[in-house]
């Protein structure tokens, strides 16, 4: 499965203050532990995760024995600090404390190349190549926002060079002083924007090549450098804006925002999964009608999510870079939105934030309002989760105390049928899920799976 392959590349310092990621769901809560206690726990966790990584990478019995001892020592030290803190605070119930402890928990080595210039990379055992730019201010101990920049088309299935994409859009701009840029070398001979017809032979392989190139690039950069998980942006130009919208409907919880420099019509694309994701579109005299139509569709059930600016200068509108940078500056992914919609555009990629469709009808055999759709709302005030499902047989949610109070009984209402549930929080399961995504915001100590009742 492409998602699993891509996320395996995302795996695995002194912490800085974590940004607020809970939004309204977190209720503006602050950590209950003192800063000193949080720092100690964060340091011990980072040492523990680094020791685990070293053990996993050991390739002979002698190294495994050595790294195993280090791992156990680090684990004991972390668990000792955790147990001491637990006497004061139920940490698994306090998402504010969890975020402070887990923020920036992956160690990164010093880069092996110079800063302030574009460097090429290649992913081992694949044909995927990419370029990465690290600002001169980059330090492996400090997470930085990251822009996944897609080169522009120079013809049907032909793509501009990564260096030109960066130079034409961002080089010399203020944002480049404090931002990582990851630029995939897009596959020659393959257009990105057209929505695949999966009834056509070869369409699935083509889509996997598109997604594999882009996601493996992001995975490789996350693995090697300190990317702030909550501030990753997708920047699309000619020939990739339709693809960018499609990619975000498949992986909405990976991005803090989407920039479309040359918006294109995507009439057959379902956009419901983009709920809550901010979009910036650059308008010109040539694309004004497309921008207006797309904004209307995106804001039909999500008012105010779209920002439209006038393109300054010639494409790709480098003179608009300060305005785009200002827009990015206050955007931050929220990993626990209280309202999640999944409208799949692919049968295999149908999860979003804390909700995952496990079994559903195939998009190839359904149409119109019969196509699979899942809408989930959490209400912390009533300790209730309401689910409206179409064409879905089984789904799961992962939960934390931003969504419902897990110390109490909570209610799950699926297509009008309510059941009361209780679940025990699990640190080990939460940690496993966080490490699987290599995402320190993915902190959910409870998992709940259920089937949709038959009508």
Beta strands, then each sheet from edge to edge (+ up, - down):
strand 1: 118-122
strand 2: 129-133
strand 3: 144-149
strand 4: 153-155
strand 5: 158-159
strand 6: 179-184
strand 7: 227-236
strand 8: 257-260
strand 9: 278-283
strand 10: 306-310
strand 11: 339-342
strand 12: 351-352
strand 13: 355-360
strand 14: 373-379
strand 15: 384-390
strand 16: 392-399
strand 17: 410-414
strand 18: 417-421
strand 19: 446-451
sheet 1: 1+ 2- 6+ 3+ 7+ 8+ 9+ 10+
sheet 2: 4+ 5-
sheet 3: 11+ 14- 15+ 17+ 18-
sheet 4: 12+ 13- 16+ 19-
end
